[in-house]
Amino acid sequence: MRLEAQLVAAVAQELGLLDQEYHRLKQSMEEKHYFSWGDQNGYDEDMYRYLFRKMPPRINATLSSKRYLLVVENLYEPIKPGTFTNEFGLPPAPGWSESEWVVSATSREVCSKSKSEDDRVYESFSDDDIMVLIISALHQSAKDISKAVGQEDDVEHWHRVALRCFHYALLLFPQRHEPPNADKNNGVNVTKEELIRHWAAQGFLTASNSPRAAQENMIHNMGITHHDDVYQVGNIILQTFQDYSLLKLPFSPTTETDEPTETAAHFLAYHCLIVEHHTQDRIFHEWLRNKIGWIKLDCKQGMEDRGWHVSRNWLSKEEPNGLTSLILRGCSNKSNWFTELDHVLPKLPSLLVLDLSYTPMESVPHSVWCLPNIQFLSLRGCYNLTNLSSSSSSERTASQEDSNTKINLLYLDLSYSGINSFQCVLFQNMPLLQELVLVKCDNLLELPTSVIALSSLIKLEVSGTQIKYFPKNMFKDMQSIQSIKLIDNNKLMDEIRIAMHPTLKSFLLINAPHIRRLSLPGCRKLEHVELRYLGALEELDLSATAIKELPAEIPNLPQLRQLLLMGVSSLSRFPWHKLQRFPDMFCLDYCAQGNGNHYDDQVANIKKNIAHVCIEDSRLFYSFNDNTRELVEDGAYFRAFYVQIAPCKANIRRLEDEQDMLADKLTKLANKKSPYDDVYHHYMTDEFSVISIAPPIRQTKRHVEMSATNRYPYGLCSLLQVAKSISLTDDIYVSCLTNLSSFNKLEDCKLRSCHHMKHVLEYAYSMGESLQNVRVSQLQSLIHFHKPLEYNDTSNFDSLKHLHLEYCPRLERIVPRESALPSLTTLDILFCCNIKTIFYQKHPCEQPINYQLPSLQRMRLQELPLLQHLRDDVNAAISAPAWKELHVRGCWSLRRLPLLRQEHSSQAVEVSGERAWWRKLIWDDDSSTMHSASYKSKLPLPFASFNERATVMSYLR
C-alpha cells in the first residue's frame, strides 16, 4: 500500500475502527501482491475505496469532540500538509481541541516537503538526548527480536544478546581516531556474513529454542537466504538494528565535516563512547589482568601499534573469561603483535575468534591449529597465502602426528586469498567444521580428497576458482550440508548430480558455462535454488524438492530444453510474467512422486512440446499477466499446455471411484441371467464403455482442467483467455463461468457438479466467436445457461455446434432469443425438471421475431416435465432447414411444436416420442403454415408403450 493508505489504516487501527471487511481486503491484496511477484504494485481498488471513503468519516466522528495526540514515526517520503485532514478525516490540530501532531522524518528533505508554514521543526538533538534514544532503541529492539524468534517471554535474554552484538560490531568498525586507510583492508568492508560469523563464534546467537516456523514469512520478506538458525537469528538482529537506526551495513565512518547522526553506531564511534583506544602497552597490561574479552589491533607500517577494546562498563558486571576475540585485520608484518603471534597464541586458551584478514602472512602459524577452543578463523584477503597446512615447514615430517591432531574449528574463511592448494589430509583434522568459505580464490585448482570427510559441514561456498572437477561423491558424503554456493567457477566441467540429499536447503550455481546437466531430485529440504549464467545447461531436474518459488532466470536459460518439477508441492510462485522463452519439455506436477522406482517411467511418459502443469492452487498463475498472454498468443512460447488444478487426494479418489464404479457395473452385468452372459464375462477383463448420446468434449492443445478446488480459483484470468478447452468439475465457489475470464479462445467447455453456479455465461462477446462444444451436467443451482448482464447485451454464438445440458434441476431457460446460433448442430437437454422454455425473451415488451437455426440437425429433450414451448413467443416461426431429428421423452407439458418456415425445408423433421404425447399435440394447420406437415412421427411400437409415463432414469438408447 502507498504511504497514505498505510497511515489511514494505522490511525483506524489505533482507534479500533478496523473490522472484518478490512482484514479480508488486506488478505486479498497481500495475496495478489505476493503471488504476482509485486506485479500489481500493492494496489487494490476495493481496499482504497474502503480506506478513503469509509474510514475518514468514522475517524472524524470518533475524534471530533476529543483531544488527541498523533505520533507518526519514520516518515520516509513526503506527504502534503493537508492530507491528514482532507484525506484521513483527522480534526485540525492544533485547534479548539488543543490536539497535537508529532511527526519524525527520515531525512530533512522529507521534513521540509511535508511541513506547513506554522509547524515547529526540531532539527537536532543534544548528545544526551541521542544517548537516551539509543538506550531506548536497544530496549525496544530486544522486544522485537524476542518476538521474531518466538521467545517473547525472554526479553531480558535477548536484550543482553542485542547489547553484545551491537557492541561487538562497533569494535569491528573504524573509530574516529583510527588512522585512515586507503587500501580497503579496514573494517569498512566487514560484510553481513562476516559479522554474523563473529557473533556466532562468540556464542551470542544461542537461543533456548529454534525460531518458530510461524516467523518464516517474516524472515522470507527480509530477503534472507540462509536457513540454519544461526543465520536466521543473526539476520533478524541486523534487520532490527537497521529498523531502529542503530546500525546499517555497509558501515562508512563519519568524517570531521559530517554530523555523526546517521545511526547510533556512527554517533558512538565518532565520540569513542563504547570502544576505548589505548596504546599497545596498555592493551597488553589490561589483557594480563584478564580485564579484556575482545581486542582489535591496528598495526600500520610506519606507525605505532594501537589497540581498541570494548569497555566492560557498557556490557555487564560479569568478568570476562579471558580473551575470546583477537582481531588483527589489516595488520602490517612489521607489527610486534604479528611477529610474536606464534608465541602469543598458546597463552590464549579461551580464544574463540582469530581474525587475520588482509594481512601479508605467507603461512598460518602452527600455534593456530593448537588453540583448543578456536571457533572462527578468518584468513580473508591474505594474498600471500598460497598453501594451507596444519603443520609448519619444520614439522611436516611428522605427518602421522599431524593427521591425528583434531581442530575444533567451526568457521574457516579463505576468501580473496592467494590459496592454490591444501594439505592433503587437512580437512580430516576438522571434524566439526561447519562453514568453508572460498570466495574469489583465483588460484585454487582443486579441493583435496579429504574434503569428503567434512561430515559436519553446513555451508560450502566456492567462487572464482580454477576448479574443473570436484572429488567424487563429495556432496553425497557431506551428510550435513545445508547451503552450497558455486559462483564464477568458469572451468567447472562436471555434471552435477545430488540426489535425495537429506539436509540440503540452498543451492546456488552461477556462471558455470560448461555445465550441461544439473540434477537435484529427492532433496526434500531444498527450498532455495538460484541458477544464472549457465549458457550450456540443457537438462534441469528439481523434482521432489521443497522450493517455494522459481527464479525467472531458470526457465529463461538459453539452452534449457528440459525442466522437471515433479512432486514439488511447496512451489507457490512461478515467474510467468518474466518468461522470454520456455523449455521444450516442462513438467510441474504437485501430485507426482518425484523420485523412486517409477520415476524414470514417469519422465519417459512426458510429452515434448506440451507443458504439463498439475497444481493445487490456482494463485500460481497470478503472475500470468496480459503481457504474458500476448506473447503466448503471438507464439513466443507455451504453444501447447495441459493445466490441471485439483487436490492430489481428489485425483486419487476420482481414479479409485472410477475403478470401483467400473467393477460394480461389470459385476452387475455378469450376474444377470442373460442370454449374453458369456459376453459379459468375456469383457470383464477388458473394458466397459457407456454409449454417450453427445459428442465427447475434446481436450485441445491448450487445455485447463479444474476439479474439487478448496478455494475460489483466483489468478486464472489471463491463462483462460488463451485456453482452448476447459473442464470444471466438483466446484462450490464459481457462480458464473465468465467471472473467471473472458475466454477469448475457448472452443470446448465441460462443466460438471458445479453446484454454486447460477449462470454459465453472463457476457460472451469474445467467447461467442470461438466456442464450439459445451457439455453441462449436474449443476444443482443453474438457472440460465446464458443471461446477459444488461438489457442491451446481445452475444451471438457463431461457432457453437453442440450444446448438451443434463441433470440441472433448477434450470429454467437456455439462451435469449436475440442470440444467434448459426452453427448449432445438436441440442440436448436432459433431466432438467424445472425448465419451461429454451429460447426466452429478456423483456415481455419485445416483439416476436423469426429465429434462425440454419445448421440444427438434431434435438433431444428428455424428462423435462414443465417444458411448454421451445420459444416464449409461440407464434413466431423458426428457420431450421437442416433439422432432421427430434427425440422427446417425458416432456408431457410440451403440447405444441414450433412453427417452421417452409421455404427452406426439404423434408419433414422426424419426431420420436411417446404415442400418448404425440396424440395430444396441438397443431395450427391452415393454408399458410401447414404446421403438422413439418413433422413426421417415428414412434415406438405399440407393445413398447404400455407405461409411457414411467420416469426414465438413464439415456435413450
N, C-alpha and C positions, 0 to 999 in steps of 0.2 A: 504493500500500500504506500501511496505517496505520503509525505510528511503531514499534510493537513488531515488526512484520514486517520493516521496514527494518533494525532493529538485529540481529535474528536472522540475516538474510541477510548483513549486513556482517561479523558475527563468524564465520559459517561460511565466508565468502569469505577472510578473513584466515587461517583455519586450513586452507584448501584442501579443504573438505568438499563444496563445491557440485559437482554432477555434471550430466550432460546432461539429466536429468529436470527439474532446476531451470530450466535455460535454456529448455527447451521450454515449461514452465509460465509462465515470465516473459514469453516472447514472446507466448504466447496471451493472457495477462492484459493486456499492453500494447496488443495489437491491439484487444481488446474495449473497453478504456478509450478508445482513440483514435477508433475508428470509431463508437462510441456517444456521442461528444462528452462523455465522462465520466459518462454516464447511469448506469453501473454502479458509480461511485464507487471504481473500482480494486479492488473485492472479487472474489476468485476462490476458491471453496471448495476446489478441488484444490490451489491454491498454499498456502493457510493450513493445510491438512491436512499438506502436505509440510513446512512450516516449523515447525509447533508439535507435530508428532507424530514425525517422522523426525529432525529436526535436534537437538533438545535432548539425546537420549541420545548422539548422536555427539559433540556438543560436550563433554558431561560426560566421556565416555570419553577424549577427547583431552587434556583439561586436568586431570583429577582428580589426577594424580600430578606435576603440573608447577607451577612458579612462573611467573605470568604478570602482564602489565600491560594493563589495559583502559583505553583512552582514547576517550571519547565527546565529540566537539566539536559545539558549537552545538545543544544540546538545545533544541528550540523549543516543546515542550509537556510538561506534567508526566507523569511515569511513576512508578508505585508502586515503593517501595524494594525490595520483594521480587521484582519482575518479573525481574531479571537472573538470579536463582537458580531461581525457581519455574517460569518460562516459557521462559527461554533455556537452562537447563541449565548455567549457569556455576557452578563450585565457589565456596563463600562466600569473600569477601575483605573485610578481612584475616582470615586463618585460619592453619591449620597450614602452609599453603604459602607464607605471607608474600607473597601476591599483593596488588596494589594496583589500585584503580579511580580514574580521574581523569575527572571529568565537568565540562564547561563548558556553562553555560546561557546563553540569550539574554536572560534577564530574571531579576530577583530573585524574582518570583512563581513562575516555573518551578523555580528553585533550591529555594525553601522547600517547595514541594509535592512535590518529588522526593527530598529528602534524608531520611535516617533520623536517629534521635537521636544515634547515635555518629559520624556523619560530620563531618569537619572542613570548614569552609566558608571560602574565601578570597574576601572580598567586594570588595576593592580592590587596585590595584597602584600601585607608585610611578611617578613620572614617567619614571624611567629604564627601568623595565620596559615601560611603554607605548611608549616610543620603540623599544625592541628589537622589540616586537611589530609596530609599524608597518613598520619596515625589513624584517622577515621577511615580513610580508604583501605588501609590494610585490614582493619577490623571487618569492614563490610565485604571485602574480597574473600576473607576467610569464610564468611557465611555462604557466599555464592559458591565457593569451591566445595565446601562440605555438602551443599545441596546437589551439586553436579555429580559428585562421586557417590551419592547415595548414603551419606553419613551425616545427616542433618543434626543428629544428637551429639555429635562430637566436634562442635565448632572450635573448642579450645585446642584440640589436637591440630586442626587444620590452620588455626591461627599461628601456632608455632611453626608449622610447615611453611606457611606463607612468609613469615619473618626470615627464616633461614634461607629459603630460596631467593628472596629479594636481596638480602644482604650478601649472599654468596655471588649473585650476579653482579652486584656493584664492585666486588673485588676484581672480577674479570675485565671490567670496563676501564678505559683510561680515566685517570683523575685529572684535576685541574693542574697540579704541579708535576704530573708525569711528563717527561721530556717528549717533544714531538718526534714523530717517526713517519717518514715518507715512503718506506718500503713495504707498507701494508702488512707488517708482521705483528702489529699490536692487537689489543683487544677489540678494535673496531670490527674485525672480521669474525668475531665469535658468532657462530650460527645457532639456530634454534636447536638443532640436533645435538651439537656440542654441549650447549648449556644443559639440556636435559640429561645427557650422559654424566656430566659433572654432578648434577643433583642426585641422580640415581645411585652413582657410586658412593656418595656420601650417606645414602640411606634416607634422604629426605622424603622420597615419594612413596614410602611404605604406608599402606593403609591396612586397617584391620580386615576390610572386606574389599572385594573387587568392585569397580564401578558398576552400577546397576545397568542391566540391559535396557532399562527404560530410558537411559540417558544417551543411547546410541544415536538417536536423531540429532540431539544437540551436538554431539561430537562430530557427526557427519556434516552438519551445517557449518562447523568451523573449518572444514576442509582437511581434517586430519586423515592421514592415510596409513598411519601405523596402528597396529591392532593389539599389541600387548598392553597390559595395564600400566606399565611404567610410562609409556609414551602417551597413553590416554590422559593420565593424571598430569603429566608434565605439560601437555598442550592445553589442558583446561586451566592450569595455573597461569601460563603465559597469556592465554586469551583474556583471563580475568584481569591480570595486571594491565593489559592494554586497554581494556574497557574502563578501568579506573585511572588511566593516565599515570600509572605507576612506572611502567617500563614498556618500551617498544623496541622491537628489533627490525632492522639493524640499528645499533646504537652509535650515534655520532656525537662526539664530545662537544660541549659548548665552548665557544671562543670568548675572548675578553669582550668583544663587541656585542655578543648576543645576550639576551636575557635567559637565564637557565630555568625557564618555567615550562618547557615543553612537556616534560614528565617529571615525576618525583625523583627518578634516577638522575636526571640532569641537574636538578637543584642540589641534591645531596652530594653528587660528585663534584660539582663546582665549588661547594662550600666545604668539602672534605669533612663531612659530618659523620660518616659511617666508617669509611676506610681511612685508617691512620697511616701517615707517611713517616718512615724512620730510616735512619742510616743502617748499613749492614751490621755494624756492631750492636746497635740497639735491638735490631731484629734477632740477632744471634743470642743476645742476652735474654730476651723475653722467651725465646724458644727453649733455652736451657732451663728456665724457671717453669716450663710447661704451662705458660700462660697464653700460648697462641695455638689455634687449631688450623688456621688457613694462612698461608703465606704466598704472596706474589712478589717475585724479584724482577727487577729491571736492570739489565747489565749491558748497556750500550757501549760500544767501543769508544774509547777516549773519554768516558765519563765515569764518575764514581758510582759504585753499586748502590742501588736504592731498593727499598722494600716497602710493601704495603701489607697490612693485615686488618681484619675487622675487629674492632674493639668489642670485648665481651660485654661491655656495659649496654650495648644495643640489643643483645640477644636475650640472655637469661643469666641467672646466678649460678648456673651449672658450670663447674670447672671443666675445661677441655681434657680429653683423654689422650693427649699427645697430639702431635702434628698429623693431620689427616689429609691435607691438601698442599702440595708444593707445585707452584706454577712458575716455570722458567720460560715462559712464552717469549720468543724473540731474543733470548739472551745471547750475548757475544761469547765466543770461545775464549776470550781473554778474562772473563769473569772468574773471580775466586770461587764462587759457588759452582760454576760449571766445571772448572778444572778439578775441584775436590769432590765432585759428585759421587764418584765411586767409593769414597771413604765416608761420605756423609750418610748415604742411603742405609747402610747397615744399622745406623743409630736411630732409624725411623720405623720401628716395628708396627706403629699404628697407621702408617701412611696408606691411604686408600686411593688417592688421585695423584698421578705424576704427569704433569703437562710439560713436555719438552718441545712443543710445537715451534716451528720456524727457527730452530737452532742449527748451527753448522756442523753438528756431530756427524762422524763418519761411521760410527758403530755404537751400539747400545751398551752402556756399562753392564758388566756381568752382574753387578750387585742388584740391578733392577729385577732380575729373574729370581733373586733370593728374598725379595720382600714378601713376608708371609701373608699380608692382608691386602695386597695391591688389587684394586678392582678395575681401574681405568688407566691405561697408558696411551697418551697421545703423542704420536710422532709425526703429526701433521706438518707438512711443509719442510721436512728435513731433507733438503735437496741433495746433500752429500751422502745420504744413507742409501747404499746400494744392495746390501745383503743383511738379512735379519737372522741372527743366530742366538741361541740361548747360552753359548759358551764364548769365551774370549779366545783370541788367536793362540795364546799360550796354553790353553786348556783343551783344545779341540781334539787332542789325542785321547782324552778321557770321554769318548763319545758314549760309552756304555753308561757311565755315571750320569752324564748329562741327560741321556734319554730317560732315566728313571726319576729325574727331578720334575716334580709336578708344580705347575704355576697356577695360582688361584685367580688368574686374570679373567675379568668378565667382558671388558670392552677394550678393543685394540683398534686404534685409528692410525693408518699409514697414508692417509690421503695427501696428494701433492708432494709425495716424497720421491726420491730417486731410486726406489727399490726395484731390483730386477730379478731377484731370486731369494728363496728362503732355504734355511737349513732343512734338510730332507725330513727329519723327524720332529721339527719344531712343534707342529700342532698336536703331536701325540702327547706333548707335555702340558697341554692346555685343555684338560677335560671339562672345565667349567666355562670355557669361553662362550659368550652369548652373542657378541657382535664383532664382526670383522669388516672393517671399512677400508676399501682400497679405491678411493676416488682420484681420478687423474694421475694414476701411476703409469706414466707414459712408457717406461722402460720395462715393465713387467711382462715377461714372456710366457710364464706358465705358473700354475699353482702346484705345490708339492703333493705327492700322493697322500701324505699324512693328513691332508685337509679332510679326508673322508672320516677321520677319527673324531671330528668335531660333532659329536652326537648331541651336545647341549646347545649348539649354535642356533640362535633365534633369528638373527639378521645378517645377511651377506650382501654387501654392496661392492661391485666390481665395475669400474668405469674407466674409459680412456686408456686401456691397456693394449698390449700386442698379443694377447692370448688367442690362440686358434682353437684349442680343444680343452675341455675340462676333463679331469680324471674320471675314469669310467665309474659309473654308479655313484658319482659324488652327491647328487641331490637325493638319491634314494637312501643313502646311508646317513644323511643328515636328518634324523628322525624327529628333531625338534624345530626344524627351520620354519619360520613363520613369514619372513619377508626376504625376497630375492630381488635385487636391482642389478641389471646388466645394461650399462649405458655406454655408448660410444666405443664399443669393442669392435672396431671395423673389420678385423681379420677373423672374427669368430666364424668358423665353417661348420660347426657341428649341428646336426639335427637335435633339437631339444625335446625330450620326452620325459615328463614327470607324471607318472600315472598313480592314482589312488594314494597320494601322499596324505598322511593323517593330520598334519598340523599346518601346512602351507596356507597363508591367508592373503599374501600380497605378492604379485609378480609383475616386474617391470622389465621390458626388453625394448631398448631404444637404440636406433642407429646401428643395426647389425645387417648390413646389406647383402650378406650371402646366405642367411638362414632361409630355408625353403619350407620347412615343416616344423610346426610347434604343436605339441600335444600335451594337454594338462587334464585328461579325463579322470574323473573319480576323485579329484581333490575337493572334498566336500566342505572344507572350511575356507576355500579360496574365495574371497569377497572382492578383491580389488585387482584388476588387470589393466595394465597400460602398455600399449604397443604402438610405437611410432617409428617412422623412417625405416621400414622393413621392405625395401624395394623388391626383394625376390620371394617373399613369403607367399606360398600358394595354398597351403592347407593349414587350417587352424581348428583345433578341437578343444572346446571348453565345456564339454558335456559333464553333467553331474558335478558341477561346481556350485558355489554359493554366491556368485557375483550378483549384485543388485542393479547395476547399470552398465551398459556397454558404451565405452567412449567412441565418439564419432570417427576417430582415426582408424579404428579396427575395420569396419566394413568398407572404408574408403581406401584401404591399402591397394596399391595399383595392380598387383598381380594376384591378389587373393581370389581364388576360384572356388574354395570350399570352406564354409564356416558352419560348424556343428555346435549347437547349443541344446543338446538333448538332456532332459532331466534337470534343467536349470529353473526350478520352480520359484526361486527367490528373485529372479530378474523382474524389476518393476518399471524400468525406463529403457527406451530404445531411441537412438538419435535419428528418427526418420527425417527430421527437419534439416539435417546436415548431410544427408546422403548425396554423394556425387556419382557413385557407381554402386554395384551390388554383385556379390559372388554368384557364380553360375549354380552352385549347389548350396542351398541355405536351408537349415532346419532348426527351428526354435520350437521345442516341444517340451512343455512342462511335464507331461504325463509319461514320457518315455523313460526307460530305465537309466539310460545314460552310460552304463557300463555293465559288465557281467558277461555271462556266457553267450547271450543272444545279441550283444551289442553290434558285432560285426555284421550280422544278418540284417539288423535294423538299418545300418548305414548303407548296406548294399541295396536296400529297397527304396532309398530316397531317389526321387527322380531329379534329373538335372533340368535346369532352366525353369523350374517351378518352385517358388519359395513356399516352404511348408511352415506354417505358424500355428501352433496349438498352445493356447494360453488359458488362464483362468480369469484374468482381469482385463477388461476392455480398455482401461485407462492407459495401458501401454501405448495406445495409438493416439493419445492427446497430442503428441508432437508431430503426427502425420497431418501437416497443415496444408493450406491452399497451395503454397509453393511446391510442396512435395507432390500434391495431386496433379499440378500442371506438368511436372516433369514425368510423372507416370503416364499421363495422357499423351505426352509427346514421345513416349517410347524410350526414355532415357534408361530406365530400369524397372524392375517389378512388373514385367510384361505379363507374367502369369503367376498366380498365387492361390494357395488354399489356406484360408484362415479359419481356425476353429476356436471358439471362445466357450468353454464349458469346464466345470469342475472335473478333475480327473476321476473322482469317485462316481460322477454321473456317467462318464464314458464306460466305466467298468460295469456299473449297474445296468446300463442300457444294453450292453452286449449280453450280460447274463440273462436279462429279461427276454431278449430276442431268442436266445438259445432255449430258455425254458418254454417260451410260447411255441416255438417250433416243435420241441419234443412233445408237448401236450397235444398239439394238433395231430401230429403223426400217430401218437398213441391212440387217440380217439378214432381216427380213421382206420387204424389197424384192428381195433376191437369191434368195429361194426361188422355185423353179419351181412356181408355184401357179396354179390357175385364177383366183385373186383377185389376181393380180399387179398388175393395173391399179388395184385398190382400194388396195393398199399404197402404190403410188406416189402415188396421189391424196392420201393422208393424210400423206405425208412433209412437206408444207408446213403441215399443221395441227397436230394434237396426237396423242399416243399415250397411251391410258389403259388401265391394267390393272384388270380387274374384281376388286373386293375382296369376299371372302365374308363379311366382318364389317362392321357399320355403322361409318361413319367416326367418329373421336373429334371432338367439337365443340370449337371454340375459343370459349369463353364470353366474356362481357363482362369477366370478371376472370381473365385467362389468364397463366400463368407458364410460360416455356419455358427449359430449361437444356440446353446441348449442349457437349460437349468441354471442360468446365471444367478448368483446370490446377491446381485445389486443391479441398479439401473445401468444399462450398457453405455456409459458416457464415453466420449472421446472418439467415436467412430464416424463422425460426420464426413470428413474428407475421404476416408478409406471407402465408405459405402458409396461415395459419388463415382468411384471408378470400378466398383464391383459390378459384375455382370449377372451373378446369381447369388441368392441368399436363402438360407434356411433358418428359421427361427422357431424353436420348439421349447415347450415347458417353461414359458416365461410368465412372470407375475408382476412385471413392472411397466412394460410398454403399453400405453393406452392407444397409441396410433403409430403405425409404422413410419409415416413420413415425419414424425417428430425426431427420428434418428438422423435423417438426411434427406436430401432431395433426390437421391438415387438417379443421377443423370444417365448412367449407362446400364441400368438394370434390365435384364432380359427375362430371367426366370425367378420366381418367388414362391417359397413354400412356408406356410405358417401352420403350426400345429400346437394345440394345447397352450395358447397364449391367453390365459383366462382374464387378464386385465384389459385386453384390447377391445375398445368400443367401435372404432372405425379403422379400417385398414389404411385408407388414404383420405387425407384432407386437402392436400394440394398435390397435383401430379402434372405440372406443366412440362418439366423435362422428362420425367419418367414415362409419360404417355407416348413419347416418340419411340422408345426402345422396348418397353415391357411387352413380352410375348406370351409367357405362360404363368398362370397363378393357380396355386392349389392351397385352399384354406380348409382346415379341419379342426374340429373340437375347440372352437373359440366360444366359451360359455357366455361372455359379455358382449359379443359382437352385435351391433345394431345395424350398421351400414357398411357395405363394402367401400363405397366412395361417397363421402359427404363433404362438399365444398365448404370452406370456412365462411365465405361471403356470398351474397346473393348473385353478384355478377361473375363469380368464379365459374369458369367452364373449362374443364380439362378433357381433351379428346385422347382416346387410346388408339392411336393409329396403327400400332403394331400388335396389339393384343389378339392372340389366336385362340388360346384355351383358358377358360375360366371355370374352376371347379371349387364348389363350396359344399361342405358336408358337416353334419353334427354341430350346428351353431344354433342352439335352442332359442336365442333371443333375436336372431336376425330378422329384420323387418323389411329392408329394401336393399337393392344392389347398387345401381348407379342412376344418376339423374338422366332423364330422357334427352337432355341437351348434349350429353357426352357422346360423341361419335365413336362407333366401334366398327370401322370399315373392314378390319381384318379378322373379326371374331369368327372362328370356325366351329368351336364346340362350347356349349354352356351346360354345366352340370350343377344342379342344386339338389342336395340330398339330405333328408332327415333334419330339416330346419322347420320346426313345428310352429314358429311364430311369424313366418314371412307371409305378407299379404300381397305384395306386388314386387315386380322385378325392376322395371324401369319407371321411376317415380318422378313426379313434378315437384320442384322445390317449393313453389307457392301456388295456392289454389287459383290465383288470378291469371295464371299463364294460359295462353291459347293453345288448343290442340295442334300438334304438328305431326307430319308423317315421319316415321322413324326408319332409318336406313340400316339394314344389316346385310350388306351385299355379299359377305363371304360365309354367312352362317350355314352350316350343313347339318348339325345335329344338336338337339337339346334334350337333356334328361332331367325330369322332375320327379322326385321320389319322396313319399312321406312328407308332404307339405300340406297339412290338413287345413290351414287357414288361407292358403293362396287362392285369391279370387280372380286376379287379372295379371296378365303379363305386363300391362301398362295401366297407369292411372286413368288416362283418357281413353276409354274403351272404344270410342267411335273412330279414333284415328287409325289409319292403315299402316301396316309395316311392309317395307320393301325388303324382301328376302329371296331373291331369285335363285340362290343355290341351296336353299333349305330342303333337306331330303327326309330327315327323321325327327320324330318327336316321341320320346318314351315317357309315359306318365304312369305312376303308381302311387296310390294313397293320397291323391290330391282331390278330395271329394268336394271341396268348395269351389274348385275351378269349373265353372259352368259355361264359360264362353272362351273360345279360342280367338286370337286376334285376327282382324281383317288383313288380308294380304292383297297387295297391289298386283293385278293380273297381267299387266303389260310386260312384266319381266319374268313371269313364271312359265316354265316349260312343262312342268309336271306337278301333280299334287304331292303334298307332304304326307308321308306315311306316318300314321299315328298308331302307337302301340300302347294300349291301356286296358283297364278292366271293362268288361262288357257293360256292366251296370252304369259305370261312369260315362261311357260313350253314348248310351241311350239317353241320358239326361242332359246332354249338351244342348245349349240354346244357339240357334243359327239365325242370322239376319239375312236370309236369302231374298234377294229381289233382283230385278232386271239389271241393276247396275253393279252389284257387288258379287253375286254368286259366292256367298260365304262358304257354304258347305262343300262346294266343288273344289275348294283349295286344299282340302284334306281328304285323305283316303285311309280308312281304318285297316289296321293289321292286328286283329285281336287274337288273344289266345283261344284255343279250342274250348268248347263248352265244358268238357269234363275237367278242365284245369281251372274253372272259375266258380267252384262250388262255395268258396269262402273268400270272396274278393275283398272284404273289409278287414281281414286279418292284417295286423301290423307286420310289415316286412322289416326284419332286423338286419338284413345284410344286402349287399349289392345285387342288382338284377344280373342274371346270367344269360 
